[in-house]
Amino acid sequence: MRWVLPEYFQDVLPPEADKLEQLRRRLLDAFRSHGYQMVVPPLIEYLESLLTGAGQDLTLRTFKSVDQLSGRTLGVRADMTPQVARIDAHLLNREGVTRLCYCGAVAHAMPATLTASREPMQLGAEIYGHAGIEADIEVMRLLNEVMTIARVETSRIDVSHVGLFRALIERSGFDDEAVRDVLGLLQTKDIPGLSERLADCAEPVKSALLALPRLYGGVEVLDDAVRELPDWPEVVAALDELKAVAAELDGLPISIDLADLRGYHYHSGVVFAAYGAHSAAALALGGRYDAVGEAFGRGRPATGFSLDLRELVRGLPDMEQPGAILAPKLTEEALVAQVAQLRQQGEIVMEALPGHDGSWREAGCDRQLVKEGDRWTVVPLVGD
């Protein structure tokens, strides 16, 4: 059947497509008002570029093919973050702070979840060139503004810090396999499994790693973390950053989850995930990924967030669609001028094509232009 799409790919039909496009425009306008400049990376790049730095976790999710021109392996982007890092590091090459935003389709060889699309529309904003938490705070405030514009009630924004885990792992003596095991157990909060895996781990690393899954909840969890985690300089610095972020974002639904370490391999500091009131999975993910551009010749501090615009739109109520105005064939100069004026005012005006009487309401028309004396007037559509 030629009309059947591959699994987890979907057409977006009206009015859903209109809702998606209107929200995309509003969010990009909001980014622009904050000084974020839009970039549009290509859909396909050489594979090593897409899987470098921030993209190392994307290997299994990237569609691959051979370029018939060069013979090199190409990849269809599964995440735009590595592409934007390449643009900042290699093409813009600015010395100061750079704010960039983007929105475009990405493709996944495997769906992220059982309900996710394999063709998300990824929208994101990133700050390059500033290492302080001021940039992290800015992008989290911007994310909250995105949720407000989209009319999505944010139930919580989970915040963590990869630096805590790195400090513990560096003193653990674990090999790569052990690190992967411990990381997986932490993220699923499998405390019995974690306890068994850490049976031979020395103190105080063992107690600290076992404490991480329990350190989640309100901002007061950070006080518990100070008592339960080693007072090593890296740990103290990470907790101080989290306290500063929580204080600056007072009023937002900030929560703490020190075992939420997604993106561990490329994140370097504060990480966060935003949840909607009716969403089991995170609607947006973000965090700090300093030196992400090193593979492209110029590592810079970086922080930002991204989300799937399709997923964000899915939970929104249907928007009231404005009806269109049906116009007869544009043969009179006065009619042409009237139609142009109506369109400038934001009205949708369709020119009638012959032989389709009775089907214009199906096309979205609820009014029509009729000539009354010397003037063209908008009146309710007559008939079907």
N, C-alpha and C positions, 0 to 999 in steps of 0.2 A: 504494500500500500504506500503510494508515493507521498501521501499527506501525513504519515506518521513520523513524529520527531524522535530522536534518540531519547533515552530515559533521562529525566531531570533537566531537559530543555523545554522551554515553553514559549509560545507566542504571547505577546502582550497586546491585547485587543482594546478598542475603545469601550468604555471611557477610562479603563485602567491606565492605558498608555498616556492619555491626556493628564491624568492625575500624577503620574510619574514625571512627566516632562515639566509640569508646572512646579512641582516641588524641587526638581533639579535646578530650575532657574532661580527660584527664591533662595535656595541654599548657596548657590554660586554667587549670587548678588550679595548675600550676607558675608561670605568670605571676602569678596572684593571690598566691601565697606570696612573690613578690618585690615586691609593692606595685603591680602593674599593674592598672588598673581597666578593665573591659570596656565598650566602646561598640558600638552596633548601628546603623550608618547605614542610610538607605533604599537600596533597590535602584536606584531611578531618581531623578535630580535634573535640574535645568536644565543644559543642556549646558555653558554657560559656567563653571559651578561645577566640573564634573568635569574640564574641560580647562584650568583655571587653575593656574599655578604648577607643582606637581609633575606635573600631568597633561598638559602640553603635548605630550609624546611619544606620547600615547595617542590622538590624533585618528583615525588609521586603524583602530584596534582597538576603537572605541566604536560600539555600535549606537545609531542615532539615530531619533527619531520626533517627531511634532508632538503637543503636548498639546491635547486637544480642549476642555479647560476654559479655558486661557489663550491658546492659539495660539502659545505659545513652543516652541522646540525642546528636547526632552528627550533625555537619554542614559542608557543602561543602564551602570552603573559597570563599568569595565574594570580598575580599581585602587582600593582603598579608602584609599590614602594621602592623596589630596587631601581626601577626606571627613573623615578624622580630623584633618587640619590645620585644616579649617573648624570642627570641633567645638572644638578647643583654642583657636583664635583668637577665635571669635565667640560660642560658647555657654558654655563653661566660664569663660573669661576670668580664669584664675588668674594670680597674680603669680609664684609659685614654681614649683618643679619639678613637672611633671605626667607620670605614667607611664600610658599607655593601651595596651590590647590589643584585638584584634578577630578575628573569624573568620566568614567568610560567602562565599557564591558570588559570583563576578564573571563577566561574559560578554565574550568577545572576538569581534569581527567576523571576524577572521582568526586562525588558530592561531599561537602564538609559534614553534613548531617543527613538523616533520612528524609527531611523535608526541604533541604536547601536546593536551590537551583545550581546547575553546573555552569551557568552563565550569569554570575552576579553583575550588577552595575555598581562598581566600586567608586565611592566618593570619599575624598579625604583632604586633609590639610596638614601641612608640615612646616616646622620652623627649623632652619639650619643656621648654625653659627653662634648660638648662645648656649653655654654649658650650665647656666644657673637654673634653679627651679622656677624662676619667673616665666620661662618659656613653657614648662610643664603646666603651670597654673593657667597660662593663657589658653593653651589648646584644650584644657579641660573645661574652662569657661565657654570656649567656642563650641565644644561638643554639647554642652548644656543648652546653648542657644539654638543649635541645630534641632535638638529634641523639642524645644519650645516651638520653633517655627513649624515643625512637622506635626505639632499637636499630639506628641507622644508623651504620656506621663512617665517620667523616669522614676522607677521604684528605688534604684540604688546605683551608685557608681563604686564598684569594688576597686580598691587601690592596694597595690603591693609594691615590692622593691626587689628587683633581681639581685641587687648587691648583697642582700642578706644571704641568699643561697650561695652565691659565688664565694663569699667569705668563708662559709662553712665547708664547702666542697674543696676549696684550695688547701684546707688543713686536714682533710679526711684521708688523703692518699688513695681515693677511689680511682679506678680506671674508667674509661669512657662507658663501658657496659654498665658498671655499677652506678655511674651518674645517671644514665638513662633509666635504670630501674628505680632508683630513689625518686627521681623527678616524676615518673609516672605514678608512683604510689602517693606522693605528696599531692599531686593534682586531683587524684580521686579520693583523697583523704582516707586512704586505707591504712588506718593506724596499726591494726594487727599485722598486716603484711609488711608495713614499714618497720615495725619492731623486730620482726623476724629477719628482715634484710639487713638491719643494722646490728645484729647480734654481736658481731665481731668488731664493731666500730668503737673507737676510743672516745672517752669523755674529754671535753664537754661537747664535742661535735654531736655525739649520739643524742644526748638530752635535748640539744638545741633543735636538731632535725625533727625529733619526735614532738617538740613543742609547736612547730610551725602549723600543722593541720588544726590545732586547737586555737590558734591565735586568729580568730576571725569574729567580726561583730562590729560594734560601734567604735568610734575613735578612741574610747577608753582602752581598747585592746592594746594600743601602743604602750600604755603604762605597764600592762602585764608583760609585754615583750621586753621592756627594759629590765624587768626583774628576772625573766626566765632565760634570756639570751646572753651569751658572753659579752663582756664589755670591751670587745676588741674595737679598735678605731674605725674599721670599715662598717661594723655593725652599728656602732653609735652614730656614725655619720648618716647611714641609711635611715635609721629611726628618726633622727633629727629632721631629715628631709621630709619624711612622711608626716611628722607633726606640723611642720611649716606649711605643707600643702593643705592639710586638713584645716588648719587655722585660717588660711587665706580663703578657703572655699566654704567657710561656715555659712550655712543656709542651703547648700546643696546636699543631696542625700548621699553623703560620703560614708562608705563602710570600709572596713579593713579585712583583707584576706591574705595573710602572709604566705599561704601555700599556693596561691594563684600565680603560677610562674610560666604561663604560656609564652612562647617566643623566647625562651631562655637563651637560645643559641645566638640571638642577635640583639636582644634588648640588653641594656646596660644599667638602667636605673629604675625610676618610678614607672610602673605599668598600671593600666586601668582598663576596666570593662564596664560598659553601661548597659543596664537592663531596663526594659519597659515593664509596666505594671502587669501586662498580660503575656510576657515573653519568657519562656523557660531558658532560652539561649541568649547570650549577649547580643545586643543590637549593634554595638560599636566596640572596637578594640583599639588601644593605643598605648603609647609609652615612649620612653627614651631609648634611642639606639645610636649612641655616640660612635663616631668613626665608621659609620655604615658605608661611607664613600671611599674608604681606604683602597678597596679593590679597584676603584676607578681612578686612582692616583691622587686622591685628596680627601682624607678623612676629616669630617667636621662634626661638632656636636649636632645632634638632631633629635627632635621629638615631634609627635603628631598622632593622628588617629585616622581610622578609616571605617567605613561601614558599607553594607550592601543596601543601596537605595531601594531595590525591589523589595527587600525584606522590611524596610522601614515603611514603605507604602502599603504593604499587605494588610497591616492592622488599622489603617486609616479608614474613617467612614467615607462612603462615596460622596463626591463633591456634586453640588447642584450644577448640572450642565446647562449653559445658556442655549436657548433655542436659536436656530438660524432663520434668516429672512430669505425667502425665495423671490428672486428677481426675474422678470422676463428677459428675453434676449436683449443684450445691450446695444440697441440700434440708435436710440435717441441721445443727443448730447446732454440733455437735462437728466436723463436716467443714469448715464455714466457718471455725471457729477454727483448725483444723489448717492449712488452706490459707493463711490470713493469717500464721500463724507461719512457715511455710516460705518465703513470699515475703519476710518481714522478714529472714530469714536469707540472702537472696540467691538462693534457688532460683527457677526458672521453673516455674510451675504453670499448666497449661492445663485449662480446663473442657471436658469432652467434649460435643460436640454430637451429637444423634441421627442415626443413619444413616451413620456414617463408620467403622465398624469395619474394621480392617485397614489404615487409612491414617495412623495416628497416628505411626508411626515415621518416615514421610516428612515429617511436620510437625516432627520434632525430638525426639519423646518417646522416652526409653529406660527410664523407670520409670513406675510407676502407684501410685495410692493405693487400697488395698483395705481392707475392714473385717475385722478379725480379732477376734472377740469384741465387746468394747465399744470397741475402739480402732481408729483409722485408721492404717495402716502403709504405708510406702513400700517397694515390692518391684520387682524387674525387670519390664519390660513383657513381657507374654505375647503371642506371635503377631507378625504384621506391623504 
